[in-house]
Amino acid sequence: MTDKAIDDDPVETREWLEALEAIEAHRGKARANYVLSSVVDSARSDGLYQPQAVTTRYMNTIAPGDEQKSPGDRAIEHRLRSMIRWNALAIILRANKDSSELGGHIASFQSSATLYDIGFGHFWHAPTEQHGGDLVFIQGHCSPGIYARAFLEGRLTEAQLLSYRQETDGKGISSYPHPWLMPDFWQFPTVSMGLGPLLAIYQARFLKYLHNRGLADTAARKVWAFMGDGEMDEPESLGAISLAGRERLDNLIFVINCNLQRLDGPVRGNGKIVQELEAVFRGAGWNVIKVLWGSGWDKLLARDKSGKLLERMEECLDGEYQDFKSKSGAYVREHFFGKYEETRALVADMSDEEIWALTRGGHDPEKVFAAYTAAVRHTGEPTLILPKTVKGYGMGESGEGQMIAHQAKKMTQDALRGFRDRFQIPVKDEELADVPFIRPADDSPEMKYLHERRRALGGYLPQRRRQSTSLPVPPLSTFQRLLDSSGKREISTTMAFVQMLGTLVRDKTIGRHVVPIVPDESRTFGMEGMFRQLGIYSSVGQLYKPQDADQLMFYRESRDGQVLQEGINEGGAMSSWVVAATSYSTSNVPMIPFYIYYSMFGLQRVGDLAWLAGDIRARGFLMGGTAGRTTLNGEGLQHEDGHSHLLAATIPNCVAYDPTFAYEVVTIIREGMRRMVEAQEDVYYYITVMNENYPQPALADAGEGAEQGILKGLYRLDLDRVLPTVAGAAGGEGKGADTQAAAKGNANSKGQAGLRRSPRPGCCAPTTASSPRSGAPRASTNCGVTGWPWSAGTCCIRRNRGAEAGSRPASRAIRARWLRPPTT
C-alpha cells in the first residue's frame, strides 16, 4: 500500500477533499458519511482499501457545533461540585488524623467529580411509579465523593462522615459500596475490580429480558457503569463486551475515567490507553465517544491550520501527559507546545496561567453533558464514554498527576490552602487545619437547586430496595411424585431436580418468575426438554431454521424465551444468576434463578462472584451438578469435586446442602423458595446433585420428623422402612430379608443414619449370582443392601458433611448422607 504521507498529486487530492467538504456543507454530515461509506465499501470490494485501525483522531468525538448545551445553572453547579470535592477530601483527611489505618482514597474522586455531578444533576432517574430507575455502578474508590453529596442532601450526618470505615456499630459508613453494610444506600458492591463492568453488562441484558418477557417495563431505564482505565486490565472488565455489542444493549453506558494512572504509575506510559480502549470497544460493536479536551482547546484547534497541534496531541504518550499535569503552565509551554514552531506560536499570546487552565475534557461540565446526552439518545449499540482527566485534580503538590496520587491520604497545609482557593471553598485560614465539613443553609440557592434537580429526577441516589412483592410457594405435595418411592426405577438426584424444575415452570403463580440458567450444558443435565417448552432467550428471536427442527425437543430461540443459555462461560452465567437473584431489589420483580453447572466449575472458579452474591444479598439457587466422585472419570480429575462445600461454608449467607435422595432435594428447594421469595430472607442456596442412578426411597419411609431433620441438617433415618425399599429394588426379590437383618447389625434400626464408620461383620455383604455360562453360583461385586459396588470393610452407609444457615448466617450443622462407598 502506498504510504499516505507521499502525495504525488496534491491537486487531485485537494479536489476530492473539497468535494467531500461541499457535501457536508450543503447536504449535512449524514449525507457526507453515507457517500464516504459507499466509496469505502466499493474500494473494499475491489481490493483497493484495507482498514488499518479502528480508532479515530485523538480529539473529541463531538464537534463544538454539535454539542447539546446544558440547561443547568453552571455557576451554582460549580459551587455545589466544589463543596462536594471539599467534603470528600475532608472525610479522608479527618479519618486519618484519628488513625492512619483508616486509609481511604482522595485522588480517584477528584479526577471524576464532574463525571458524577453531571449524572446526578441531569441524567440518573430514581425509581418511581412512572420510571423503574436507572442503575449506576459507582467506582469503588470514589465512595467518599458519593458520601459527600449525600451529606449535602441531608441523607448522611456529620457523625456518620466522621465514622468513615468505622461501621461495625452500625453508625458509620463503609469503605466501599456494600449493600450488606449499608442496605438502604448501596445497590452494587463494585470494589472487587472488574466485576462491576461484568455485572453491568449482564444487568443491562437482564432488563431487556424482563421487558421482552413482559415482566416489567424497562424501556426507559439505563445502566451506567463507572470504572477506571487501570481497571480495564482486569480480564473480567473486557470479558463480556462482545455480548453487549452482539445484543445491541443500547440501555448500557460505560464511563471509563481515563486519568491515565493506576496504583503505581501510568496505565500505558508508552502508549495511549484512550486509543487502545476505543479500538477494543469499537471492534466489539460499541458506540464510542471521546471527551479529551475542554472548551479552552476549541479555539486553539480551530486556529491550528497547519495540523501540528493535533499531530502533537497524537504523538504525545500518556506518560508525558501525566508528567505535564504534575508540573506547571510554563513547563507545558516548553515541553508540549514548544516542540514545533507552529504550536509554540499558537500560545504565544497566552500567559502560563492561561495555559495551565486548559482543562481536559472530563473536567469540563459542558463537554461531559454533551457526551451524556449523545449516549442516552444513541440507539442500537451500547455506548462507551472515554473522558480524559487528571488523577488527584486540584490536589497540587500532594498528588495532582503524581505517581503517589492513588495512595495519598494526607495533604500539606500549602496544598490544602491551594485546593481551597482553587475551588473557592468558604473556609477561613484559621479553620483550615480542622478541615471542617461545609453545608450551606437549607434556604440557600445552592441547596434549593440541589434538591430541585433530584426531585425532577424522581428522588435521591444511590438507594436500594430491601423488599419486593412476596410470591406464594407451592406446597410440598405439589411434588408428590418425587416424594414417593421410585420403586425399581433408578434415577439420579440431578434428574429429580430437573423434574421438579419442570413442575415449577408450569406453576401458574410463580412459573414465569423461574429463570433456568446453563453454561452450554443443558444436555449434560437432561434439561434440553426446556428448549422447546420454555425457549432460549434471544433479543432477536430465531433468525434461522435449527438443524434439529424436526425433533420434538429442537433448539428454539425466542424473544420471550425463559432459559438463559450463556455458552461456555461460567463467569457470564454466574453474572446472569446474580442479576436475576437481585431483581427483587433492582426492578421490584422477584425472580427465582436456578444456575446448574458442574460443581467443580463453580465456587473455585468464580469464587469472587460467589462472595459478591453474598454481599449483594442475592436470592436464588446454585446447583452443583455431577458432584462428589462422578461417573465421568474418563474426563479427568477436574470433574471430581470433594471440596466445594468447604468453599461454600466460608460465605455466611450461603445455605449449602449435599442431599442424597430425591425427597431431600425437593424438601430443601421448596424450603429455599419459601425463605427467599415468600419470607424474603437474604440468603442463597448451594445444592449439589449427583449423576448416579439408583432407586429413590420415599419421604414417608424416612421416619417421623424427617422433613424438619433434612432442613436442620441431621435426621434419624428409619432403616426398617427405607432399606427394604432400596434393597428390594436393587438386589431383587428374595434378598431383602437377609440384607435387612445385616443392616440392623450396623444401625440400631432407628439409630442416627451414618454415624458409624466401621461396619459390624455382615453389615454389607456381596450377593451371589449365577454364572451366565455355567449357571453355577459366583460372588457378585454388588452390595446386597444397596446394589452398589461392595468392598470388604467398607460400609455403604457412612458419615459426610453438609451445611445449613440457621438463625445466624454463620451457623453450620453436620447432616447424614447415604453415600456410594469407595471401591478399593
C-alpha positions in Angstrom: 0.0 0.0 0.0 1.2 3.5 -0.8 2.4 5.5 2.2 -0.3 8.1 2.8 2.5 10.6 3.7 3.6 10.6 0.0 1.2 12.6 -2.3 2.4 12.7 -5.9 -0.8 14.6 -7.0 -1.8 17.0 -4.2 -4.1 18.9 -6.6 -6.3 15.8 -7.2 -6.2 15.0 -3.5 -7.5 18.5 -2.7 -10.3 18.2 -5.3 -11.5 15.0 -3.5 -11.4 16.6 -0.1 -13.2 19.8 -1.3 -15.9 17.6 -2.9 -16.5 15.9 0.5 -16.4 19.2 2.3 -19.0 20.6 -0.1 -21.3 17.6 0.5 -21.0 18.2 4.2 -21.6 21.9 3.9 -24.7 21.7 1.6 -26.2 18.3 2.5 -25.1 17.7 6.0 -22.9 15.2 7.9 -25.3 12.3 7.5 -25.1 12.6 3.7 -21.3 13.0 3.7 -21.0 9.9 5.9 -23.2 7.9 3.6 -21.2 8.9 0.5 -17.9 8.3 2.2 -19.1 4.8 3.4 -20.2 4.0 -0.1 -16.9 4.9 -1.5 -15.1 2.8 1.1 -17.4 -0.2 0.5 -16.7 0.0 -3.2 -13.0 0.2 -2.7 -13.0 -2.8 -0.4 -15.0 -4.9 -2.9 -12.3 -4.1 -5.5 -9.5 -4.9 -3.0 -8.3 -1.3 -3.1 -8.7 -0.4 0.6 -7.7 -2.3 3.7 -8.6 -0.8 7.1 -5.5 -0.1 9.2 -7.2 0.8 12.5 -10.5 1.2 14.3 -9.5 4.4 16.1 -10.4 7.9 15.3 -8.2 11.0 15.7 -7.1 12.0 19.2 -9.7 14.6 19.7 -13.3 15.0 20.9 -15.8 12.8 19.1 -18.5 15.5 19.3 -17.6 18.7 17.5 -18.2 22.0 19.3 -21.0 23.0 17.0 -22.8 19.7 17.6 -22.7 19.8 21.4 -26.0 19.7 23.3 -25.9 22.6 25.8 -26.8 22.0 29.4 -29.9 23.8 30.7 -28.5 23.9 34.2 -27.1 26.9 36.2 -23.4 26.4 35.7 -22.4 28.8 38.5 -24.5 27.1 41.1 -23.4 23.7 39.9 -19.8 24.7 40.1 -20.2 25.8 43.7 -22.0 22.6 44.7 -19.4 20.5 42.9 -16.6 22.3 44.7 -18.3 21.8 48.1 -18.7 18.1 47.3 -15.0 17.9 46.4 -14.0 19.5 49.7 -16.2 17.3 51.8 -14.9 14.2 50.1 -11.4 15.3 50.8 -12.3 16.2 54.4 -13.7 12.7 55.0 -10.3 11.1 54.3 -8.1 13.7 55.9 -10.1 13.8 59.2 -10.3 10.0 59.4 -6.5 9.7 59.0 -6.0 12.3 61.7 -7.5 9.8 64.1 -5.7 6.8 62.7 -3.6 6.2 59.6 -5.0 2.7 59.4 -8.3 4.1 58.2 -6.8 5.0 54.9 -9.2 5.8 52.0 -8.8 7.5 48.7 -8.8 11.1 47.6 -7.4 11.2 44.1 -9.9 9.0 42.3 -13.0 11.0 43.1 -11.2 14.3 42.5 -10.5 13.2 38.9 -14.1 12.1 38.3 -16.1 14.6 40.4 -17.5 16.3 37.2 -18.5 13.0 35.7 -20.6 12.1 38.7 -22.0 15.6 39.2 -23.5 15.9 35.7 -25.0 12.4 36.1 -26.6 13.2 39.4 -27.8 16.6 38.3 -29.3 15.8 34.9 -29.5 12.1 33.9 -29.9 9.5 36.6 -33.5 8.7 37.5 -34.5 7.3 40.8 -37.2 4.6 40.8 -40.8 6.0 40.8 -44.2 4.6 39.7 -43.5 6.0 36.2 -39.8 5.1 35.9 -38.1 1.9 37.1 -35.0 3.8 37.9 -31.5 3.9 36.4 -28.9 1.6 37.8 -25.5 3.2 38.5 -22.4 1.1 39.2 -20.1 3.5 41.0 -16.4 3.1 41.0 -15.5 1.7 44.5 -12.6 4.1 45.2 -14.9 7.1 44.6 -17.3 6.3 47.5 -16.1 9.4 49.6 -17.5 11.7 46.9 -20.8 9.9 46.9 -21.0 10.3 50.7 -20.1 13.9 50.4 -23.1 14.5 48.1 -25.4 12.6 50.3 -24.2 14.8 53.2 -25.3 17.9 51.4 -28.6 16.3 50.5 -29.2 15.6 54.2 -29.1 11.8 53.8 -26.0 11.3 55.9 -25.0 13.1 59.1 -21.6 14.6 60.0 -21.3 11.9 62.7 -21.6 9.3 60.0 -18.9 11.0 57.9 -16.6 11.1 60.9 -17.2 7.3 61.3 -15.8 6.5 57.8 -14.6 2.9 57.8 -15.8 2.5 61.4 -19.2 0.9 60.6 -19.1 -2.1 63.0 -21.5 -0.5 65.4 -23.9 0.3 62.6 -23.4 4.1 62.7 -20.6 4.6 60.3 -20.2 4.4 56.5 -18.4 1.6 54.7 -15.1 1.9 52.9 -16.6 1.0 49.5 -20.1 0.4 48.1 -21.5 -2.5 50.1 -25.3 -3.5 50.2 -24.9 -5.6 53.3 -23.2 -2.9 55.5 -25.4 -0.1 54.1 -28.5 -1.9 52.9 -30.7 1.1 52.1 -27.9 3.0 50.3 -25.6 1.0 48.1 -27.0 -1.1 45.3 -23.9 -2.7 43.9 -20.6 -3.8 45.5 -18.0 -2.7 43.0 -14.6 -2.5 44.6 -13.6 -6.0 43.5 -12.3 -4.6 40.3 -13.6 -6.0 37.0 -16.8 -7.4 38.5 -18.7 -4.0 38.2 -18.2 -3.8 34.4 -19.0 -7.5 34.0 -22.2 -7.4 36.1 -23.3 -4.1 34.4 -23.4 -5.8 31.0 -25.5 -8.7 32.3 -27.7 -6.3 34.3 -28.5 -4.4 31.1 -29.2 -7.6 29.3 -31.5 -8.8 32.1 -33.5 -5.6 31.9 -34.1 -6.4 28.2 -35.0 -10.0 29.3 -37.6 -8.7 31.8 -39.1 -6.3 29.2 -39.2 -8.9 26.3 -40.9 -11.4 28.6 -43.5 -8.9 29.7 -42.4 -9.0 33.4 -41.5 -5.3 33.6 -41.4 -2.2 31.5 -37.7 -1.3 31.4 -37.7 0.6 28.1 -36.7 3.9 29.7 -34.1 2.6 32.1 -30.3 2.8 31.6 -27.4 1.0 33.2 -24.4 3.3 33.9 -21.1 1.7 34.9 -18.1 3.8 36.1 -14.6 2.4 36.2 -11.0 3.5 35.9 -8.8 3.0 32.9 -6.4 0.9 35.1 -9.3 -1.4 36.0 -9.7 -2.3 32.3 -6.6 -4.6 32.7 -8.8 -6.9 34.7 -9.9 -9.7 32.4 -13.5 -9.5 33.7 -13.7 -5.8 32.7 -13.5 -6.6 29.0 -14.6 -10.3 29.1 -18.3 -9.7 28.1 -18.1 -6.5 26.0 -18.8 -8.6 22.8 -22.0 -9.8 24.4 -23.1 -6.2 24.9 -22.3 -5.4 21.2 -24.0 -8.6 19.9 -27.1 -8.0 22.0 -27.2 -4.3 21.0 -27.6 -3.2 24.6 -28.4 0.5 23.9 -29.5 0.7 27.6 -25.9 0.4 28.7 -23.4 3.2 29.1 -19.8 2.7 30.2 -17.8 5.7 31.5 -14.2 4.9 31.8 -12.4 7.6 33.7 -9.1 8.0 31.8 -6.9 9.7 34.3 -4.0 7.8 32.7 -2.8 6.4 36.0 -3.3 3.2 38.0 -1.9 2.5 41.5 1.8 2.5 40.9 2.2 4.6 37.7 0.8 5.3 34.2 -1.7 2.9 32.8 0.0 3.0 29.4 3.1 5.2 29.9 4.5 4.1 26.5 1.2 4.2 24.7 -2.3 5.7 24.7 -5.0 4.0 26.7 -7.8 6.0 25.2 -6.9 4.8 21.7 -6.5 1.3 22.9 -9.9 1.2 24.6 -11.6 2.8 21.6 -10.2 0.1 19.3 -11.3 -2.7 21.6 -14.8 -1.5 22.2 -15.4 -0.2 18.7 -14.3 -3.6 17.3 -16.8 -5.2 19.7 -19.7 -3.2 18.3 -19.9 -0.3 20.7 -20.6 3.4 20.0 -17.5 5.3 21.4 -17.5 8.9 22.5 -14.2 10.5 23.4 -14.1 13.6 25.7 -10.5 14.5 25.7 -10.2 18.3 25.6 -12.0 21.0 27.5 -13.7 24.0 25.9 -10.5 26.1 26.1 -8.8 23.9 23.5 -11.6 24.6 20.9 -10.2 27.9 19.8 -6.7 26.6 19.6 -7.8 23.6 17.5 -9.8 25.9 15.2 -6.7 28.1 14.7 -4.5 25.1 14.0 -4.4 25.4 10.2 -1.1 23.5 10.0 -2.4 20.5 11.8 0.6 20.5 14.1 -1.4 20.8 17.3 -3.4 17.7 16.5 -0.2 15.9 15.4 1.4 16.9 18.8 -1.6 15.6 20.7 -1.5 12.3 18.8 2.3 11.7 19.2 2.4 12.6 22.8 2.4 9.5 25.1 0.3 9.0 28.2 3.5 9.1 30.4 4.2 12.5 29.0 0.7 13.8 29.6 0.9 12.7 33.2 4.2 14.5 33.6 2.8 17.7 32.1 -0.1 17.9 34.6 2.2 17.4 37.6 4.2 20.5 36.7 3.2 24.0 35.6 1.9 26.1 32.8 5.5 27.2 31.9 6.5 23.5 31.8 3.6 22.7 29.4 4.5 25.7 27.2 8.1 24.5 26.9 7.7 20.7 26.6 4.3 20.3 24.9 3.7 23.4 22.8 7.4 24.1 22.3 8.3 21.1 20.2 7.1 22.8 17.0 7.2 26.4 15.9 3.6 26.2 14.8 2.3 25.1 18.2 4.5 27.5 20.1 3.0 30.3 18.1 -0.5 29.2 18.9 0.0 30.0 22.6 2.4 32.9 22.2 -0.3 35.4 23.4 -1.3 33.2 26.4 0.1 33.5 29.9 1.4 30.5 31.8 -1.7 30.6 34.0 -4.0 30.5 30.9 -2.1 27.5 29.5 -2.4 25.8 32.9 -6.1 26.5 32.9 -6.6 24.5 29.6 -8.5 21.6 31.1 -9.0 18.1 30.0 -12.5 17.1 28.7 -13.5 15.1 31.8 -13.3 18.3 33.9 -15.5 20.4 31.6 -19.1 20.1 32.5 -20.3 21.3 29.1 -18.3 18.6 27.3 -19.5 15.9 29.7 -23.1 17.0 29.4 -22.9 16.8 25.6 -21.4 13.3 25.8 -24.0 12.0 28.2 -26.8 13.4 26.1 -25.4 11.8 23.0 -25.1 8.5 24.9 -28.7 8.4 26.2 -30.0 9.2 22.7 -28.0 6.7 20.9 -29.9 3.5 19.8 -28.8 0.1 18.5 -25.5 -0.1 20.3 -24.1 0.2 23.8 -22.0 3.4 24.4 -18.6 3.9 25.8 -17.6 7.3 27.0 -13.9 8.0 27.4 -13.3 11.2 29.4 -9.7 12.3 29.9 -9.0 13.6 33.4 -6.2 14.2 35.8 -5.8 12.0 38.8 -5.8 14.0 42.0 -7.2 17.0 40.2 -6.8 20.0 42.4 -4.5 18.3 45.0 -1.4 20.3 43.8 1.9 19.1 45.3 0.1 16.5 47.4 -0.9 14.3 44.5 -2.1 16.0 41.3 -0.9 14.0 38.3 1.7 12.3 40.5 2.8 8.7 40.8 1.8 8.7 44.5 -1.8 10.0 43.9 -3.7 6.8 44.5 -2.1 6.2 47.9 -2.4 9.8 49.1 -4.2 10.0 52.4 -2.9 13.4 53.6 -2.2 16.8 52.2 0.2 19.5 53.2 -1.2 22.8 54.5 0.0 24.6 51.4 -1.7 22.1 49.1 -4.9 22.3 51.2 -4.8 26.1 51.0 -4.3 25.9 47.3 -7.2 23.5 46.9 -9.4 25.8 49.0 -8.5 28.8 46.9 -8.8 27.0 43.6 -12.4 25.8 44.3 -13.3 28.9 46.3 -14.3 27.0 49.4 -15.7 29.2 52.3 -13.2 28.1 54.9 -11.0 30.6 56.8 -7.3 30.2 57.3 -7.7 29.6 61.0 -10.2 26.8 60.3 -8.0 25.1 57.6 -6.2 22.7 59.9 -9.5 21.3 61.1 -10.8 20.6 57.6 -14.4 21.3 58.5 -17.3 19.8 56.6 -19.4 22.5 54.8 -23.1 22.6 54.1 -25.0 25.8 53.1 -28.2 26.8 54.8 -31.3 24.9 53.7 -32.7 28.1 52.1 -29.6 28.9 50.2 -29.8 29.0 46.3 -27.3 26.0 46.2 -29.4 23.8 48.4 -32.6 24.7 46.7 -31.1 23.9 43.4 -29.6 20.6 44.6 -32.9 19.3 45.9 -34.8 20.6 42.9 -32.7 18.7 40.4 -33.1 15.4 42.3 -36.9 16.0 42.6 -37.0 16.4 38.9 -35.3 13.0 38.6 -37.6 11.2 41.0 -35.6 11.2 44.2 -32.2 10.5 45.6 -29.5 8.1 44.5 -27.9 5.8 45.3 -30.7 4.0 47.1 -31.6 0.3 47.5 -34.9 -1.6 47.8 -34.8 -4.2 50.5 -38.2 -5.8 50.0 -40.3 -6.7 46.9 -43.6 -8.5 46.4 -43.7 -11.9 48.1 -44.5 -14.9 45.9 -46.6 -17.8 47.3 -44.6 -21.0 47.1 -46.4 -24.3 46.1 -47.0 -26.7 48.9 -44.6 -29.7 49.2 -47.4 -32.0 48.0 -47.1 -30.4 44.6 -44.0 -32.5 44.0 -45.5 -35.7 45.5 -44.3 -37.8 42.6 -40.7 -37.1 43.7 -41.5 -37.6 47.3 -42.7 -41.1 46.7 -40.5 -44.1 46.1 -39.2 -44.6 42.6 -39.7 -48.4 43.0 -37.4 -50.3 40.8 -36.8 -47.3 38.6 -33.3 -45.8 39.1 -32.9 -42.0 38.8 -30.2 -39.5 39.8 -30.8 -36.6 42.1 -30.0 -34.4 39.1 -32.9 -35.9 37.2 -35.1 -35.4 40.3 -34.1 -31.7 40.3 -34.9 -31.3 36.6 -38.3 -32.9 37.1 -39.0 -30.6 40.0 -37.9 -27.6 37.8 -40.3 -28.8 35.1 -43.1 -28.7 37.6 -42.2 -25.3 38.9 -42.1 -23.6 35.5 -45.6 -24.8 34.9 -46.9 -23.3 38.1 -49.5 -20.6 37.2 -48.3 -18.3 40.0 -44.5 -18.5 40.1 -43.7 -20.3 36.9 -42.9 -17.2 34.9 -40.6 -16.0 37.6 -38.3 -19.0 37.3 -35.0 -18.4 35.4 -33.2 -21.6 34.3 -29.5 -20.7 33.6 -27.0 -23.0 32.0 -23.4 -22.6 30.7 -23.8 -24.7 27.5 -24.5 -27.9 29.5 -28.3 -28.4 29.2 -28.0 -31.8 27.5 -25.5 -32.9 30.1 -28.0 -32.3 32.8 -31.1 -33.6 30.9 -32.6 -30.1 30.5 -32.8 -30.0 26.7 -36.6 -30.5 27.0 -36.9 -26.9 28.2 -35.6 -25.7 24.8 -39.0 -26.4 23.2 -41.1 -25.9 26.3 -39.6 -22.5 27.5 -37.4 -21.3 24.7 -33.9 -19.9 24.9 -33.9 -16.1 25.4 -32.6 -14.2 22.3 -33.1 -10.5 21.8 -33.7 -11.0 18.1 -35.6 -14.3 18.3 -34.6 -17.1 15.9 -33.5 -15.9 12.5 -32.6 -19.4 11.2 -34.0 -22.8 11.0 -32.3 -25.0 13.5 -30.7 -28.2 12.4 -32.9 -30.3 14.7 -36.1 -28.6 13.7 -37.7 -31.9 13.0 -37.0 -33.1 16.6 -39.5 -32.9 19.4 -37.1 -31.0 21.6 -35.4 -28.8 19.0 -33.2 -25.8 19.8 -35.7 -23.0 20.0 -34.6 -19.4 20.5 -37.2 -16.7 21.2 -37.5 -13.1 22.2 -39.6 -14.2 25.2 -37.6 -17.3 25.9 -37.2 -18.1 29.6 -33.9 -20.1 29.6 -30.6 -18.2 29.7 -28.1 -20.2 27.7 -24.8 -18.5 28.3 -22.4 -20.6 26.2 -19.1 -22.0 27.6 -19.0 -19.1 30.1 -19.2 -19.8 33.8 -18.4 -16.2 34.7 -21.1 -14.9 32.5 -23.6 -17.5 33.7 -22.8 -16.6 37.3 -23.3 -12.9 36.5 -26.7 -13.6 34.9 -27.6 -15.5 38.1 -26.5 -12.7 40.3 -28.6 -10.0 38.4 -31.6 -12.4 38.3 -31.1 -13.1 42.0 -31.2 -9.4 42.8 -34.1 -8.5 40.5 -36.3 -8.1 43.6 -34.2 -5.1 44.6 -33.2 -3.6 41.2 -36.5 -4.0 39.4 -39.1 -4.8 42.1 -39.7 -8.1 40.3 -38.7 -11.2 42.3 -37.2 -13.9 40.3 -36.2 -17.5 41.2 -32.9 -18.2 39.3 -31.5 -21.8 39.1 -28.0 -22.0 37.7 -26.9 -25.6 37.2 -23.3 -26.4 36.3 -20.5 -28.8 37.0 -19.9 -28.4 40.7 -16.1 -28.2 40.1 -16.6 -25.2 37.8 -18.5 -23.2 40.4 -17.2 -21.9 43.7 -13.5 -22.5 43.0 -13.8 -20.9 39.5 -16.0 -17.9 40.1 -15.4 -17.6 43.9 -15.2 -13.8 43.7 -18.6 -13.6 42.2 -20.0 -16.1 44.8 -18.7 -13.8 47.5 -20.2 -10.8 45.7 -23.5 -12.7 45.6 -23.4 -12.7 49.4 -22.5 -9.0 49.6 -25.2 -8.0 47.1 -27.9 -10.1 49.1 -28.7 -12.4 46.2 -31.6 -14.8 46.4 -31.5 -17.9 44.2 -30.2 -21.5 43.7 -26.8 -22.6 42.6 -27.0 -26.3 41.6 -23.6 -28.1 41.6 -24.1 -31.0 39.2 -22.0 -34.2 38.9 -20.9 -33.6 42.5 -18.6 -35.8 44.5 -17.0 -38.8 42.9 -18.6 -38.7 39.5 -19.1 -41.3 36.8 -17.1 -39.1 34.4 -13.6 -40.4 35.4 -12.6 -40.6 31.8 -12.7 -36.8 31.7 -10.1 -36.5 34.4 -9.8 -35.2 38.0 -11.1 -31.8 37.0 -14.6 -33.2 37.5 -14.0 -34.8 40.9 -15.5 -32.4 43.5 -14.7 -33.1 47.1 -14.3 -29.6 48.4 -16.9 -27.2 47.0 -18.9 -27.4 50.3 -15.8 -26.3 52.2 -15.7 -23.2 49.9 -19.5 -22.6 50.3 -19.1 -22.8 54.1 -17.0 -19.7 54.1 -19.8 -17.5 52.7 -22.0 -16.6 55.7 -25.4 -16.3 53.9 -24.8 -19.2 51.5 -27.0 -22.1 52.6 -25.3 -25.3 51.5 -26.7 -28.8 51.3 -25.4 -32.1 49.9 -28.5 -34.3 49.5 -28.6 -37.9 48.5 -32.3 -38.7 47.9 -34.8 -37.1 45.6 -37.1 -36.3 48.5 -34.3 -34.4 50.2 -33.7 -32.3 47.1 -37.4 -31.4 46.8 -37.7 -30.6 50.5 -34.6 -28.4 50.5 -35.5 -26.4 47.3 -39.1 -25.9 48.4 -37.9 -24.5 51.8 -35.4 -22.3 50.0 -38.1 -20.8 47.9 -40.2 -20.2 51.0 -37.3 -18.4 52.7 -36.2 -16.4 49.7 -39.3 -15.3 47.7 -42.1 -15.7 50.3 -40.3 -14.7 53.6 -37.8 -12.6 51.6 -34.7 -13.6 53.5 -31.4 -12.5 52.1 -29.8 -16.0 51.7 -28.9 -18.1 48.7 -28.6 -21.8 48.3 -25.9 -24.1 47.0 -27.1 -27.6 46.4 -25.0 -30.4 45.0 -26.7 -33.1 42.9 -25.3 -36.3 41.5 -25.4 -38.0 38.1 -25.5 -41.6 39.5 -28.7 -43.5 39.1 -30.2 -45.6 42.0 -33.6 -46.4 43.5 -35.1 -43.5 45.4 -36.9 -44.2 48.6 -40.0 -42.3 49.8 -40.1 -39.4 52.2 -42.9 -41.2 54.1 -40.5 -44.1 54.7 -37.7 -41.9 56.1 -39.3 -41.8 59.5 -41.2 -39.3 61.7 -39.8 -35.7 61.6 -37.6 -36.4 58.6 -38.7 -33.3 56.8 -37.6 -30.9 59.5 -34.5 -33.0 60.1 -33.5 -32.6 56.4 -33.7 -28.9 56.8 -31.8 -28.8 60.0 -29.0 -30.9 58.5 -29.4 -34.2 60.5 -32.2 -36.6 60.9 -32.9 -40.2 62.0 -33.3 -42.5 59.1 -35.8 -45.3 59.7 -33.8 -48.2 58.2 -36.6 -50.7 58.8 -38.6 -48.8 56.2 -36.1 -47.2 53.9 -33.7 -50.1 53.4 -36.3 -52.7 52.2 -37.4 -50.3 49.5 -33.9 -49.6 48.3 -32.6 -53.2 48.7 -35.7 -54.7 47.2 -35.3 -52.6 44.1 -31.6 -53.0 43.8 -31.0 -56.6 44.9 -34.0 -58.3 43.5 -36.7 -60.5 45.2 -35.7 -63.0 47.9 -32.7 -61.0 49.1 -34.5 -58.3 51.2 -34.8 -60.2 54.4 -31.2 -61.1 54.7 -29.9 -57.7 53.8 -32.3 -56.0 56.3 -31.0 -58.2 59.1 -27.5 -57.4 58.1 -28.3 -53.7 58.2 -29.7 -54.0 61.7 -26.4 -55.1 62.9 -24.9 -51.7 61.9 -27.5 -49.2 63.0 -30.0 -50.0 65.7 -33.0 -49.9 63.4 -33.9 -46.3 64.2 -30.4 -45.0 65.0 -28.9 -41.9 63.5 -28.0 -42.7 60.0 -24.4 -42.6 59.0 -22.8 -42.0 62.4 -20.9 -45.4 62.4 -17.8 -45.6 60.3 -16.7 -49.2 60.8 -19.3 -51.8 60.0 -20.1 -54.8 62.1 -19.4 -58.2 60.5 -22.0 -58.9 57.8 -23.3 -55.3 57.6 -22.8 -55.2 53.9 -22.1 -58.4 52.1 -21.8 -59.3 48.4 -24.7 -61.1 46.9 -24.4 -64.3 44.9 -25.2 -64.6 41.2 -25.3 -67.3 38.7 -22.6 -67.5 36.0 -24.1 -66.6 32.6 -22.4 -69.6 31.1 -22.4 -72.5 33.6 -25.2 -71.4 35.9 -23.0 -72.1 38.9 -23.2 -69.6 41.9 -20.4 -67.0 42.0 -19.6 -63.9 44.1 -21.1 -60.6 42.9 -19.5 -57.2 43.2 -22.7 -55.6 44.3 -23.8 -55.0 47.9 -26.9 -56.9 48.9 -28.4 -53.8 50.6 -27.9 -51.1 48.0 -26.9 -52.9 44.8 -23.8 -50.7 44.7 -20.2 -51.9 44.4 -19.1 -53.6 47.6 -15.7 -53.9 49.2 -14.8 -55.7 52.4 -14.6 -53.5 55.4 -16.5 -50.6 53.9 -20.0 -49.8 55.0 -22.3 -48.4 52.4 -23.7 -46.0 55.0 -21.2 -43.5 56.2 -20.9 -40.0 57.5 -20.5 -36.9 55.4 -20.8 -33.2 55.9 -23.4 -30.7 54.8 -24.2 -27.2 55.8 -27.2 -25.1 56.7 -27.5 -21.5 57.7 -29.7 -21.1 60.7 -30.8 -18.2 62.8 -27.3 -16.7 62.4 -25.7 -16.6 58.9 -22.6 -18.5 60.0 -24.2 -21.4 61.8 -23.4 -24.9 60.5 -24.7 -28.4 61.2 -23.5 -31.9 60.2 -26.0 -33.9 58.4 -26.2 -37.6 57.4 -25.7 -38.7 53.8 -26.2 -42.0 52.1 -23.0 -42.1 50.1 -21.9 -44.5 47.4 -18.9 -46.3 49.0 -15.4 -46.0 47.6 -14.0 -49.1 45.9 -10.6 -50.4 46.6 
